[in-house]
Amino acid sequence: MEATTKSPTLSPNVLKDAWTFLTSKRMQPLIFVEVAALIWLALAVMPGGFDYKGYFHPLAQGCYGCTYNPYFTEWFMRPFGLFPWRTSYLIFSAASIAVVWWSARRLGGSPFVALASATFLWVLWLGQIDVLPALGLALAWWSLQKERRVLAGLGLLLLATKPQLGGFAILALAWWGGWRTLVIPLAAAAASFLLYGIDWPLRWLAYTPQTTFSGDAWFYIAPIWLLASIVGVFFIRGRREKLHYIVAATLAGAPYLGAYSYFVLLLFPMRRWEIVLGYVPFALMGITGDQWWLGLLLAQPILVMLRLLREQYQPLARFARQPSPT
């Protein structure tokens, strides 16, 4: 009789071992570098960087009134103004990728997951500068962990480059770090008044979208939801978890905050289903051609908040289910 040959199949254990190997601490830096290089090369050959060309490269060259960010944001962008806009965009993109790697390592997230997220790729494509507050968040957290409270103040200043994203995080980090965290921000405030005039905050607020209502109902609804949801932070144990909750609540409630900013969530530890959820709106938009689906991104920070709250009450629930001693 003729011997029958079976086609080779991959056992679940082989797939599991392969996944474990690829996600190991030894392999992740290598995979990150390879994927980062591919993404950067794609940016080099594709026409992107529209926001960078129109707003942030002029900012880097000293036009501090050319963006909606506070005037002192130009201090962090000045080195990139030494190059033509296209070269500057590619250098800033490389720096953004490095910032994501370092920030995710500090805050406990996966650098690869953050890099490959649809929202961060969106940031790179547009040439947005949300990596500045992201770096500030990680720097302030890391500095407090290392008892370097003055250095944490630099993180607070970076967070303030996008105050609608970093406002509540600044309050929490300053509360945890004490008065020393305010040394650099106060010195920066004094320098900004000397450079731009004592009234620069009023001039800045006069044209920022945050103060231009334009009949947008979301402007009124979002802050109410933000203030209501931020109360949940008092029920969260663990400072990193509190910070993650604050970021999620801010992303879910701050008006005039681009959905691409949601990549900051991924700098923290995330569940697999929360990560996958971030791709769903983009997939639906690609299938239907309707940008309305991007509104579903709002579900990601809301579900992160709910998960963090649920995890706090699991130990209490287990305790309640234990039989009483007889």
N, C-alpha and C positions, 0 to 999 in steps of 0.2 A: 504493500500500500504506500501511496505517496504521502510523505510527511507534510503536514500542514504547518505553514509558518504564520506566526502571529505578528501583526504590526506592532512595533514598539510603542508603548504608551508611557506617559509621564505620570508617575504616582503622585498623589497629593503631598507626600513627604518630600519628594524631590522639588516640587514647586515651592513648598514652604521653606526648604533649606536654601533654595535660590533667592527667595525674597529676603530671608534673614541675612544672607551674605551681602546682598545689594544694599540693604539698609543698615549694615553694620557701621560702627564709628570709623572703621578703617577705610571702608569704601566710599562713604558719603562725601568726603572732601574731593576725592578723585572724580566722582560722578558730577559733583557740583561744578568743578572746574571745566569739565568737558561740556556740560550743558550750557554753562555761562559763556564759554567761547563760541559755541554755535549760535546762541542768541545774539551775542555782540556782533558776530560776522553778519547775521541777518540784518541787524540794525544798520550796518555799514553799507549794505547794498540796496536796502529798501528805502523808499522816501518816507521818513518819519520825522519826529521832532518838531511838529507844528507849533505846539505851545512853547517849546524851548526857543524857537526862532523868534516868535512874536512877543514873548514876555520876558523869559528868564535870561536870554543872552543879553538883551538890552540892560536888564537888571545887573548882570555881571559886569557890564561896562559902565556902571554908575548911575543908570537911570532908575533911581529908587522909587519913583512914582509911576513906573511902567507896569507894575503888577498890583494885585490886590493884597499882597503880603505886607506886613509892617516894614517900615523903611530899613531897619537894621538888618533885614534879610540879606541885603547886598554884601554885608561883611563876609558872609560865608560863601558867596558866589563869586567874589572878585577874582580869585585865581583863575576861574574859567573864562574870564573876560579877556584874557591875554591872547586868545586864539580866535580864528574865524569861527562863525557860528556852527558850521558842520563839524569841524574838528572838536570844538568845545562840547558839542552835544555828545559825541562819541566818547570823549574823555569823561564827561559827567555820567554817562550811562555805565561805563566801567566802574567808576567810583560808586554808583548806586548799587551795582551788583555786589561789590565788596562790602558796602554798608549792610546790605541784607544778610550776607553771610555772618558778619560779626554780630549784628543785632539779634539774629535768631539764636546764635550760640549763647548769648548773654541772657536772653529771656526764656530759653528753654524750648523753643520751637525747632522745627527741622529747616535748616537753610535751603535744602533742595525743594521742599514743599513750598516755601515762600517764593523762591526764585521762579518755579514753574507755575505759580498761580496765575490765573487769567488776569486778576486785578493788577499784579505787579508787572506783567507783560504789557498791560495797558499803560501803566505809568511810564515804562521805558519807551513805548511807541509814541506817546504824546510828548515826552520830555518834561514831565511834571517833576516837582521837587519835594514830593512827600517823603523822600528819604531823609530830609533834614529833620523833621519832627520825629521820624522813626529812629534815627540815630540818637536824637536827644533823649527819647524814652529809654533806650537801651543803655546809654551812657550814664544817665541819672540813676537807673536801677543798679547797674554794676558798681558805680561809685559808692552808693550807699551800702552795698554788700561789702565793699572793701574799706568802709569807714573813711572814705575820702569825700567828706561833705561839701567842701568848697568846690571840688571838681564837678560834683553833681549839679552845681549851679549852672555850669556850661550846658549841661543837658537840658535844664529848664529853659535856658535862653534859646536853644535849638527848637525845643517844643513850642516856644512862643512865636516861631516863624509862621505857624499856622494855628492861631489861638483857638479857632473853632474845633480843632482836633485835639489840641493839647491842654486846653484850659483846666479841666477837672483833674487830669493827670498831674499837672503842675501843682495844684492845691494839695493833692495826696502826697506827692513826693516831697514837697516842701514841709508838710506836716511831719512826715517821718524823719526828715533830715535835720530839722531845726533851723535856727537862724543862719548857720554857716552856709546853707545852700543858697541864701539870698545875696551873698557877697558879690558874686559875678553878675547876676541880674541887675542889682542896684548900680554897680559900676557901669554896666552897659547902658542903663537908663540915663545916667548922668552924661555919658559920652554922646548918646543919641540926641539929647536936648542941646548940647553944644554944637553938634554937626547939623542938625535939621531944624532947630528952633524949638522953643518950649511948647509950641502949639502943634507939633507934628502929629500927635495922636488924634487931635481933632480934625486936622486936614486929611489924615488917612481915613478916619471913620466917615468923612463926608462923601467918599465915593466908593467905599467897599460894598459889595453885595449884601454883607451882613446887616447893613443899615438901610438898604434900599428895598422897601417893602414891595412896591410895584403890584400891589393887589394879590400877592402870592399867598394863598391860604396856608401853605405848608410852613411859611415863616412863623405863623402864629401857633400852629399845631405842634411842630417839632420841639420847640423849647419846653412846652408843657409836658410832652411825653418824656423828654430828656430829664427834666427835674423829677418827674414821678418815678422813672425807672432807676435813677441814680441812687435812690433811697435803698435799693436792694443791696448796695455795697456793704451796708452795715450788718447784713446777715451772712457775709462771706468771711470765712476764716482763711488766713494765709495772705501775706501782702502781695505776692505775685498774682494770686487768684483775684484779689481785690483790684489790682491794676488791670488785669485782663478784663474784668467786669466793667471797669470804668471806661476802658477803650471801646468795648462793645456797645455800651449804653450811649457813648458819645457818637459813635458811627451811626447808630440807629436813630439818633434824635437831633443831631446838629443840622441846622438849615444851611443850605448852600455849601455842602461838603460833597465833593466828587466821589462817586462810587468806587473809583480806583483807589481811594484811600483805604478801602477795606483790607488791602494786603497787610496792613499793620496787625490785624487780628492773627495772621499766620506766623507772626514772630513768636507767639506763645504756643504752648502745647495745645494741639487740636485733635479731636476725634476724626477718624477716617470719614465718617458720613458728613461731618461739618466741612471737611476739605472738598469732598466730591460735590457738595451742594453749591460751592462757589463757581463750579463750571457749568451748572445746569442752565442758568440764564443766558450765557454766551452760546451754548449749544442751540437753545431754542431760538435765539436771535439769528444764528446762522441758518437755521432751517427755514424760518418764516420770513426773515428779512425785516422784522419789526423790532425796533429798539425798545419797545415797551417792556419786553421781557427783562431788561436790565433792572427794572424795579424790584424784581424778585430777589435781588442781592440783599435787600433789607432783611430777608429771613435769616441770613447767616449770623449777623450779630445778635439778633433777637434770640435765636436758638442757642447760641453760646451763653447768653445770659441765663436762660432757663436751665441749661445743663449745669452751669456753675451753682445755681441756687439748689437744684435737685441734689447735687453731690453733697451739699452741706447737710442735708437732712437725712441722708441714707444711714449714717451711724445712729441717729436718734430713732429712726424707724426700726432698725435692727434691735435696738435696746428695748423698744416698746413691745416687740414681738417675743422677747424672752419670757419664759414662764416664771411666774413669781415663786419665790422660795416657799416651801411648805414647812 
